[in-house]
Amino acid sequence: MNTKENKEIWIKKVEEILMLGGKSSDTIKTYKYGILHFLNYFSDDTNISEFVEEDILKYLKTEYIDKGKASSTYNFYLHSIKFFYSVCFKKSFTAILLPTSKLGKKLPVIIKKETFLELVNKEKNLEHKCWLLLSFCCGLRTCEIATLKIEYIESSNHKLKVLGKGNKERYTVLPDIVIKYLRLFYKSRKMTSKEGYLFKGMKERAHINKRIISNYFTNLKKHRNVPNNITFHALRHSFATYFLMNNGDPFILKDLLGHNSLSTTAIYIHLAKDFDNLKGINYHGK
């Protein structure tokens, strides 16, 4: 089966199946990138439908293992290729001959309360301040902040509806300090509608791009001497860790974070046990 003649057909089919499965646009983009890299590696007349485990493992070894790529990168593209063969050729491979790479589990990096409060207090831009608070105090990802709608904010009940990965809806806590600054931001933009995205994008009715949020934090770190290993996502890790350190229920935390399994949440339990004499987040900081 000629690769050149069928490449676009295969990619379109993979994209359609991923969309039906509710995968995010970023996930679909990454899958397509990995599969196209695999297809473009071979000559156009290569009949890849006849590949066996050894052929794919040889490619992965050359392109990922020998180049010193991370185990997570190897595993993701292995999964992408397996998915491609399953969708386009109804073909599966044995895990014994085409194994995943064992990943060393690392504890998440968190930011100290004092450091976070200093960042928030020195931040003059209301929108940026809201982004920081939504992640650290509510546990939101960048994509969840970007897609936050005004109607999701239930200030009277101190809860916030979140549109998470795979368009799964959940609720999380909404502390007074976050409500305060969300209201200030809403009023500062002279908004009148009670519906639509809170953080607007360039196009009408569009939300802000999540990369703008992560890029903002990268630039912020440079000016505030924040350690390089502290990413914006570390604010979400901090929310989870301090929640447990404040005697929060792991099962409740699982739902607040939008995890499918408690095993994903469990890593924060181990992290919380590594700290002593901390009382959790002071939501009423200046």
N, C-alpha and C positions, 0 to 999 in steps of 0.2 A: 504494500500500500504506500504509494508515493507521498512523501512528507510535504513537498512543495505544494502539490495540488490540493491537499486536504487540511493544511495548517489552519486556515481561517475557519473552516467548518468545525474542526475539533475545538478550537478556542471558544467559538460561539456556543457550542454545545455545553462545554464546561461552565461558561459564564451563566447560561440559563439555569443549569442545575443548581449552581451556588446561589443564584438569586431566589429560586424556589425554596431553597433551604434556609432562607432568611439571613444569609451571610452579609456582613457589612461591605460597603463599597471598597474600603481599605483592604479587607480580607480577600475580596475578589480580585482586586488589583495585584496583590502579592501572589496569589495562586497563579494568575495569568503570567506574571513575570517569571516565576519559577518554571512553569511549563514551557514558555517560549524559549527560555534559556536552554532548556533540555532539547527542544526541537531544533533550535538553530545550531546546536553543537555538532549535529550530524549533517552529512551531505543530503541534498534534496532527494536523491534517489534511494536513500536508506529506507528499508521496510521496517520501521520501528515496531510494527504490530507483532512481529515475530520475536521480539526481544524476550530474553529470559532473565532471571535474577542476576546472573553473572554480568550481563551486559550493562544493566542499570547500576550495579554496584561498582563496576569499573568506571563509569561516568562520574558517579558521586565521589569516588575516591580521588579521581583526577581533579575535579572541580572544587571540592570542598575539603576533604580530609588532607590531601597533600598540600593544599594552600593554607592550612592552619585555620580554617573557618570554625566558628563556635559550634558546639554540639547541637545547640538549639537551631542554628541555621541549617545544618545537615538534616536534622529531623524534619524540619518544616518542608524542605524541598523534596525529601523522600516521600513525605505524606502527599505533597502536591502531585508528584509523579504517579504514585499509587492511585490517587483519586482520578487522574487523567486516564489511566489504563482501565479503571473500573467503569468510567462513564463512556469512553469512546470505543473500547474493545471488549467490554464485559469480561475483563481479565483480572485475576488477582494473583498476588505473589505470596509465597510463604515467608513468614517473619524470621525463620531460621536462616535462610539463605540471603535475606535482605533485611537485616536487623536495624532497629533504631539505636542511636547512641545513648549511653547512659549519661544522664545529666546530674552533675553535682548540685544538690540543693543549697541555695544561699538564702540567708535571712534577709528580708527586706531592709533597706536603709530608711531610717526615719529622721525627722528634723526635730530638734529640741523645741519645747514650748517657747522658751525665752527667745530663741532665734526667730521663730515664726512670728511672735508678737512684735518683735522689732521690725521685721519686714513689713507687716501689715500697718503698723503705726507710722512708718516712714513713707509708705506708699500714698502719694497725693491723688493719683488717678482713681476715681471711684469704681470704674469698670474693672480695673486691674485688682483693686482691693476685693471686689466681689468674687473674682475668680479664685483668689487665694483662699478666701473664707469658705467658699463652696466646696473646695477640695479638702481642706484641713478639718473643717467642722461638720461637713455632711458626707464626706467620702466619695465625692464625684470624680469621675474620669474627665479628661479634657473633652472628649466627644460628648459626654453627658452635660457638661457645662455649656458647650457650644449649642446644643439642641434644646436647652432649657426654655420652656414656654411660660409665659406670664400666668396662664391658667393652671400651671402645675404647682404654683406656690400657694399653699394653704396655711397662711400665717396664723389664723385663729386656732388651728389644731397643731401648730408647730410641726408640720410634716410637709415633705416635698416629694412630688411624684417625679420619677426619673425614667427616661427612656434609655435603657441600657443596651448592651450588646445583643444583636439579633432582634432588635426592636422589642425586647422584653421590658415590660413596665414593672416598677417596684416603687416602694415608698422608703424614704429615709428621714432622719431627724432634721429639724430646722430650728436651730437655737436662736435666741433673741438677737444676738450680735449679728447674725447673718440677715435676719429679717430687717434689722435697722438699716444696714447698708444697701440691701436690695431696694428698700423703699426710697432711700436717698438717691440711688442711681436712677430709679424709675422716674422720680420727680425731676431730676436734673436733665433728663432727656425730653421732658415735657410730653411724656407718653399719655395718651388718652384711652387707647384700646386696652381691654382686659384680656386680650387674646394675642397670640402670635409669639414669635421668638423674642426673648428679652435682650439678647446680645445680637444685634443686627449685622448682616453681611453687607457686601457692596451692592448686590443686586436686591431689587425689591422683593420683600417677603422671604428672603434667604437668611439663614443664620450665619454667624461668624465661622470661619474655618478654624478647626481645632488646632491647626499648626500655628496659628497666630498666638494662641494661648501658651503653647509650649515654647515657642520662640521668645515670647515676652519673658518667661521665667529664665531662660538661658541667658538673656541679656541682663536681667536683674541680678543674677548670681555674680556676674562680672563686676558689677558696681558695688555689691554689698559683701564681697568676700565670702560667699557661701561655698562650701566644699563642692568640688565638681561632681562627686558621686550623689549629691542631692538633686534629684530631678523633680519635675512637677508632680510626677506620679508618687514620689516619696511623701507628698502631703496626704495622699489617700492612705498610704501605708501607715502614716502617723495617726490618722483618724482611727484606723482599726486597732492599732497597738494601744493607744491611750484609752480607747473604749474598754478594752479588756483589762487594762491596768486599773481602771476605775470600777472594777467588778461587773462589767457588762457581760451579758449572756452570749456565748459563742454562737448559739443557734439564732439569736436575734441579729447578731453581727453578720452572719451568713446572708440573711435576707436584706439587711441594710446595704451590703456591698453588691448584692446581685450575683453571688456565687451559686453555681449549680450543685456543688458538693461541699460538705463540711470539711473535707480533706484539704480543700483550697484555703479555707479560712484558718485551718489548724496551725499554719505556720506562724500566725500572729500570736497564738497562744504561747508558743515557744519563745517568741521574741519578748512578750510581756513578762515572762518569768525571769528574764535576764536583767531586769531593772528593779531597784529597791527605792522605797521612800518617795515615790512620785505619786501625785494625787490626780493625774489626768489633766485634761484641758481646762483652762480658765476661759470660758466663753465670754466672760464679762470684762476682758482686758480692754484697755482704752482703744 
